[in-house]
Amino acid sequence: MHVWSRRRARGPLAVAAMGAGIGALGGLAFTAIMLGSMSGENISLNEDEATPLMMAVGRVIGPGGLMLVMAVPAFAALGGFLAFRVFNSQEAMYQAMLAQGARPPETKPVLEGRERWPQYAVIATVALIACFILAIAVFVR
């Protein structure tokens, strides 16, 4: 409760903007991964599957640019929306606790080792996933 009482000061729009920025970075990463995986192949646009506007834009900026133009805003919108929803959900829980009479502590509580096991589990999981991704990047070609 202490942590949320401090984090909520930014407000929902600032959190949504941060989520949109992170989503935009995800769109860049998505585009880089997709274009990197198609590196030796013929990347082209299919006129039967694309709208005339997409074809016109695709001819000007190329298929990779079109993917970038489509992925970055889509991921940014998704990131902003999800961050806004999570903020509002957390704020509703915080307000419900305040309505029941709970008060946030003035100082951050000191956690013991046994209370930090979820943090350690997340760190171990992220490290394991990073090792798998690195192994795939190095050994699969």
C-alpha contacts under 8 A as a table, 3 or more apart, distances in Angstrom:
res1	aa1	res2	aa2	distance
1	M	4	W	5.32
1	M	5	S	6.11
1	M	94	Y	7.30
1	M	104	P	5.58
1	M	105	P	7.66
2	H	5	S	5.18
2	H	6	R	6.62
2	H	104	P	5.18
2	H	105	P	5.76
2	H	106	E	7.35
2	H	107	T	7.33
2	H	108	K	6.04
2	H	109	P	7.92
3	V	6	R	5.38
3	V	7	R	6.19
3	V	108	K	7.30
4	W	7	R	4.89
4	W	8	R	5.79
4	W	90	Q	7.92
4	W	94	Y	7.66
5	S	8	R	5.77
5	S	9	A	7.41
5	S	94	Y	7.97
5	S	104	P	6.85
6	R	9	A	5.94
7	R	10	R	6.38
8	R	11	G	5.71
8	R	12	P	7.85
8	R	91	E	7.46
10	R	14	A	5.93
10	R	15	V	6.87
11	G	14	A	5.65
11	G	15	V	6.43
12	P	15	V	5.10
12	P	16	A	6.04
12	P	84	F	5.94
12	P	87	F	6.20
12	P	88	N	7.23
13	L	16	A	4.94
13	L	17	A	6.06
13	L	84	F	7.25
14	A	17	A	5.04
14	A	18	M	6.19
15	V	18	M	5.04
15	V	19	G	6.14
15	V	80	G	7.78
15	V	83	A	6.26
15	V	84	F	6.53
15	V	87	F	7.27
16	A	19	G	4.93
16	A	20	A	6.08
16	A	79	G	7.53
16	A	80	G	4.41
16	A	81	F	6.62
16	A	82	L	7.78
16	A	83	A	5.18
16	A	84	F	4.89
17	A	20	A	4.98
17	A	21	G	6.20
17	A	80	G	6.00
18	M	21	G	5.07
18	M	22	I	6.27
18	M	80	G	7.16
18	M	83	A	7.91
19	G	22	I	5.10
19	G	23	G	6.01
19	G	76	A	7.27
19	G	79	G	4.67
19	G	80	G	4.45
19	G	81	F	7.66
19	G	82	L	7.38
19	G	83	A	5.24
19	G	84	F	7.84
20	A	23	G	4.89
20	A	24	A	6.04
20	A	75	F	7.52
20	A	76	A	4.19
20	A	77	A	5.97
20	A	78	L	7.22
20	A	79	G	4.75
20	A	80	G	4.04
20	A	81	F	7.73
20	A	83	A	7.96
21	G	24	A	5.04
21	G	25	L	6.37
21	G	76	A	6.21
21	G	79	G	7.57
21	G	80	G	7.72
22	I	25	L	5.12
22	I	26	G	6.30
22	I	76	A	7.04
22	I	79	G	6.62
23	G	26	G	4.83
23	G	27	G	6.25
23	G	72	V	7.44
23	G	75	F	4.70
23	G	76	A	4.10
23	G	77	A	7.18
23	G	78	L	6.70
23	G	79	G	4.51
23	G	80	G	7.14
24	A	27	G	4.91
24	A	28	L	6.34
24	A	72	V	4.85
24	A	73	P	6.53
24	A	74	A	7.95
24	A	75	F	5.55
24	A	76	A	4.38
24	A	79	G	7.77
25	L	28	L	5.01
25	L	29	A	6.21
25	L	72	V	7.38
25	L	76	A	7.89
26	G	29	A	4.97
26	G	30	F	5.99
26	G	72	V	7.45
26	G	75	F	6.41
26	G	76	A	7.87
27	G	30	F	4.96
27	G	31	T	6.13
27	G	68	L	7.32
27	G	71	A	4.98
27	G	72	V	4.24
27	G	73	P	7.50
27	G	74	A	7.43
27	G	75	F	5.23
27	G	76	A	7.22
28	L	31	T	5.17
28	L	32	A	6.16
28	L	68	L	6.83
28	L	71	A	7.33
28	L	72	V	6.08
29	A	32	A	5.05
29	A	33	I	6.07
30	F	33	I	5.19
30	F	34	M	6.07
30	F	71	A	7.41
31	T	34	M	5.14
31	T	35	L	5.97
31	T	64	G	7.66
31	T	67	M	6.44
31	T	68	L	5.80
31	T	71	A	6.88
32	A	35	L	5.25
32	A	36	G	5.82
33	I	36	G	5.03
33	I	37	S	6.09
34	M	37	S	5.22
34	M	38	M	6.40
35	L	38	M	5.15
35	L	39	S	6.21
35	L	64	G	6.76
36	G	39	S	5.26
38	M	41	E	5.51
38	M	42	N	7.90
38	M	43	I	7.26
43	I	63	P	6.69
44	S	63	P	6.22
45	L	50	A	7.42
45	L	55	M	7.16
45	L	58	G	7.36
45	L	63	P	6.54
46	N	49	E	5.60
46	N	50	A	6.33
47	E	50	A	5.36
47	E	51	T	7.48
47	E	52	P	7.94
47	E	55	M	6.88
50	A	54	M	5.93
50	A	55	M	6.24
51	T	54	M	5.18
51	T	55	M	6.25
52	P	55	M	5.04
52	P	56	A	6.15
53	L	56	A	5.11
53	L	57	V	6.16
54	M	57	V	5.18
54	M	58	G	5.77
54	M	66	L	7.74
55	M	58	G	4.90
55	M	59	R	6.04
56	A	59	R	5.26
56	A	60	V	6.53
57	V	60	V	5.19
57	V	61	I	6.18
57	V	62	G	7.63
57	V	66	L	6.91
58	G	61	I	5.37
58	G	62	G	4.74
58	G	63	P	5.45
58	G	65	G	7.27
58	G	66	L	5.43
59	R	62	G	5.35
59	R	63	P	7.60
61	I	64	G	7.57
61	I	65	G	5.18
61	I	66	L	6.42
62	G	65	G	5.31
62	G	66	L	6.15
63	P	66	L	5.00
63	P	67	M	6.17
64	G	67	M	5.09
64	G	68	L	6.27
65	G	68	L	4.95
65	G	69	V	6.06
66	L	69	V	5.01
66	L	70	M	6.13
67	M	70	M	5.19
67	M	71	A	5.84
68	L	71	A	5.20
68	L	72	V	5.94
69	V	72	V	6.05
69	V	73	P	7.04
70	M	73	P	6.16
70	M	74	A	6.36
71	A	74	A	5.16
71	A	75	F	5.98
72	V	75	F	5.36
72	V	76	A	5.97
73	P	76	A	4.92
73	P	77	A	5.95
74	A	77	A	5.23
74	A	78	L	6.24
75	F	78	L	5.03
75	F	79	G	6.02
76	A	79	G	5.08
76	A	80	G	6.02
77	A	80	G	5.17
77	A	81	F	6.01
78	L	81	F	5.19
78	L	82	L	6.08
79	G	82	L	5.28
79	G	83	A	6.03
80	G	83	A	5.22
80	G	84	F	6.10
81	F	84	F	5.17
81	F	85	R	6.21
82	L	85	R	5.05
82	L	86	V	6.11
83	A	86	V	5.18
83	A	87	F	6.06
84	F	87	F	5.14
84	F	88	N	6.22
85	R	88	N	5.19
85	R	89	S	6.14
86	V	89	S	5.03
86	V	90	Q	6.12
87	F	90	Q	5.20
87	F	91	E	6.03
88	N	91	E	4.99
88	N	92	A	6.06
89	S	92	A	5.17
89	S	93	M	6.42
90	Q	93	M	5.20
90	Q	94	Y	6.16
91	E	94	Y	4.95
91	E	95	Q	6.06
92	A	95	Q	5.14
92	A	96	A	6.11
93	M	96	A	5.04
93	M	97	M	6.26
94	Y	97	M	5.19
94	Y	98	L	6.27
95	Q	98	L	5.00
95	Q	99	A	6.09
96	A	99	A	5.02
96	A	100	Q	6.35
97	M	100	Q	5.11
97	M	101	G	6.58
97	M	102	A	5.51
97	M	103	R	7.96
98	L	101	G	5.16
98	L	102	A	4.98
98	L	103	R	6.25
99	A	102	A	7.34
105	P	108	K	6.88
105	P	109	P	7.77
111	L	115	E	6.01
111	L	116	R	6.90
112	E	115	E	5.37
112	E	116	R	6.71
113	G	116	R	5.26
113	G	117	W	7.05
114	R	117	W	5.86
115	E	118	P	7.63
116	R	119	Q	5.37
116	R	120	Y	6.49
117	W	120	Y	4.99
117	W	121	A	6.08
118	P	121	A	5.01
118	P	122	V	6.23
119	Q	122	V	5.23
119	Q	123	I	6.27
120	Y	123	I	5.09
120	Y	124	A	6.15
121	A	124	A	5.16
121	A	125	T	6.11
122	V	125	T	5.07
122	V	126	V	6.09
123	I	126	V	5.23
123	I	127	A	6.14
124	A	127	A	5.12
124	A	128	L	6.14
125	T	128	L	5.06
125	T	129	I	6.17
126	V	129	I	5.14
126	V	130	A	6.06
127	A	130	A	5.05
127	A	131	C	6.18
128	L	131	C	5.08
128	L	132	F	6.34
129	I	132	F	5.08
129	I	133	I	6.20
130	A	133	I	5.10
130	A	134	L	6.06
131	C	134	L	5.07
131	C	135	A	6.03
132	F	135	A	5.02
132	F	136	I	6.14
133	I	136	I	5.13
133	I	137	A	6.12
134	L	137	A	5.03
134	L	138	V	6.09
135	A	138	V	5.17
135	A	139	F	5.79
135	A	140	V	7.73
136	I	139	F	5.41
136	I	140	V	5.21
137	A	140	V	5.99
137	A	141	R	7.57
138	V	141	R	7.54
